[in-house]
Every structure is written in structure tokens, then in C-alpha cells.
Amino acid sequence: MTNVKKGILSSLWLILGISLNAVALEPGKVAPEFKLQDQNGKWVSLEQYRGQWVALYFYPKDDTPGCTKEACAFRDNIFAFDEINAVVMGVSLDDVESHADFSEKYSLPFSILADTDKSTAKAYGVYAKIGSFEMAKRQSFIIDPEGHIAKHYGKVNAESHSAQVLEDLKSLQGS
């Protein structure tokens, strides 16, 4: 394949938000560790939730319509997640201050993590760059108590996703 063809294919993959070097994080693979600050400036790591199920959702931008719908749906279902010993965490590339405003505005009772260096989004294969705009693609992962990917959602409906994750968690737990 010529360098021109490779360049065209690489450009096409980037436009579509797909990285040629991305590693698929499918069920059974170890979830990448992370240590990020939440909306309160507290450091949060995946390791500290060993022994619990984790719903880790990535989203593009604080306080945008789809991201707000998704966050509020997780908020509205938080007691159901608590009942099944599952932790919800959201991640975007926004900073701690933006997350603090977003979390306060919508009374979000779970950690919203600031991936300002993009390392976690890249590790999970959800980082996208379109022109000068960088974001985390709207994708989610259920991580089991041993730290493995139990389910990956490559396509997410912002309004119904929380309920879907909750049902899948119950099924995965054998409830």
C-alpha cells in the first residue's frame, strides 16, 4: 500500500473517530487503571473500587444537551445502582472546575472525573479529535469486581443508557 493510500485511510479513520492503534476493550480484558480528580478535587482510582461493580461512562462535554440527559438519568437511578452495590462514575476531558459547576447545577451524586491529560480516554479507546476539538466519545464500560471489562457499550442513547446499564448489571450479577 502506498504512503498516499495509508495517509488517506488514516485520515478517514480519524474523521470517523477511530484510532488505528486503539486496543479493543472487550469483555474479559483487564480494565485500564486510572487516577483522576473528581468534581471536588478528590483523587479517585479504579483500584479503590475493587470488589464492587463499576459503571464507567465517558461523555463529550459538560452541560451539553445529550451529556446532561445522560448524567441526569444516572442521577435519577442512583439508588438502584446503590442497591446492587454498583458505583457510577462519569469521565470527560473537562477540568475539575467545569465538573464542579456541572455536578452542582444538576445535583449529581456520583464522581465526575476530569481526564484533562486525555490518558484515560486514550487507554479506554474513546478519545477522539476532530479538527482542534478533542473529546471522549460517548461510550461506557461495566467493570466487574475483579477489575475486568464485563460489558462495553460502543453506541449509547443518552436518555435510556442508565436504565440499560442497570438492567445489564443485574443480569451480570445473576440477580
QUIQUI-V930118 format. One record per residue. N is the residue number from 1. SS is DSSP state (h for helix, s for strand, l for the rest). Layout:
n=N ss=SS
n=N ss=SS
This chain:
n=1 ss=l
n=2 ss=l
n=3 ss=h
n=4 ss=h
n=5 ss=h
n=6 ss=h
n=7 ss=h
n=8 ss=h
n=9 ss=h
n=10 ss=h
n=11 ss=h
n=12 ss=h
n=13 ss=h
n=14 ss=h
n=15 ss=h
n=16 ss=l
n=17 ss=l
n=18 ss=l
n=19 ss=l
n=20 ss=l
n=21 ss=l
n=22 ss=l
n=23 ss=l
n=24 ss=l
n=25 ss=l
n=26 ss=l
n=27 ss=l
n=28 ss=l
n=29 ss=l
n=30 ss=s
n=31 ss=l
n=32 ss=l
n=33 ss=l
n=34 ss=l
n=35 ss=s
n=36 ss=s
n=37 ss=s
n=38 ss=l
n=39 ss=l
n=40 ss=l
n=41 ss=l
n=42 ss=l
n=43 ss=s
n=44 ss=s
n=45 ss=s
n=46 ss=l
n=47 ss=h
n=48 ss=h
n=49 ss=h
n=50 ss=l
n=51 ss=l
n=52 ss=l
n=53 ss=s
n=54 ss=s
n=55 ss=s
n=56 ss=s
n=57 ss=s
n=58 ss=s
n=59 ss=l
n=60 ss=l
n=61 ss=l
n=62 ss=l
n=63 ss=l
n=64 ss=l
n=65 ss=h
n=66 ss=h
n=67 ss=h
n=68 ss=h
n=69 ss=h
n=70 ss=h
n=71 ss=h
n=72 ss=h
n=73 ss=h
n=74 ss=h
n=75 ss=h
n=76 ss=h
n=77 ss=l
n=78 ss=h
n=79 ss=h
n=80 ss=h
n=81 ss=h
n=82 ss=h
n=83 ss=h
n=84 ss=l
n=85 ss=l
n=86 ss=s
n=87 ss=s
n=88 ss=s
n=89 ss=s
n=90 ss=s
n=91 ss=s
n=92 ss=s
n=93 ss=l
n=94 ss=l
n=95 ss=l
n=96 ss=h
n=97 ss=h
n=98 ss=h
n=99 ss=h
n=100 ss=h
n=101 ss=h
n=102 ss=h
n=103 ss=h
n=104 ss=h
n=105 ss=h
n=106 ss=h
n=107 ss=l
n=108 ss=l
n=109 ss=l
n=110 ss=l
n=111 ss=s
n=112 ss=s
n=113 ss=s
n=114 ss=s
n=115 ss=l
n=116 ss=l
n=117 ss=l
n=118 ss=l
n=119 ss=h
n=120 ss=h
n=121 ss=h
n=122 ss=h
n=123 ss=h
n=124 ss=l
n=125 ss=l
n=126 ss=l
n=127 ss=s
n=128 ss=s
n=129 ss=s
n=130 ss=s
n=131 ss=l
n=132 ss=l
n=133 ss=s
n=134 ss=s
n=135 ss=s
n=136 ss=s
n=137 ss=l
n=138 ss=l
n=139 ss=s
n=140 ss=s
n=141 ss=s
n=142 ss=s
n=143 ss=s
n=144 ss=l
n=145 ss=l
n=146 ss=l
n=147 ss=l
n=148 ss=s
n=149 ss=s
n=150 ss=s
n=151 ss=s
n=152 ss=s
n=153 ss=s
n=154 ss=l
n=155 ss=l
n=156 ss=l
n=157 ss=l
n=158 ss=l
n=159 ss=l
n=160 ss=l
n=161 ss=h
n=162 ss=h
n=163 ss=h
n=164 ss=h
n=165 ss=h
n=166 ss=h
n=167 ss=h
n=168 ss=h
n=169 ss=h
n=170 ss=h
n=171 ss=h
n=172 ss=h
n=173 ss=h
n=174 ss=l
n=175 ss=l
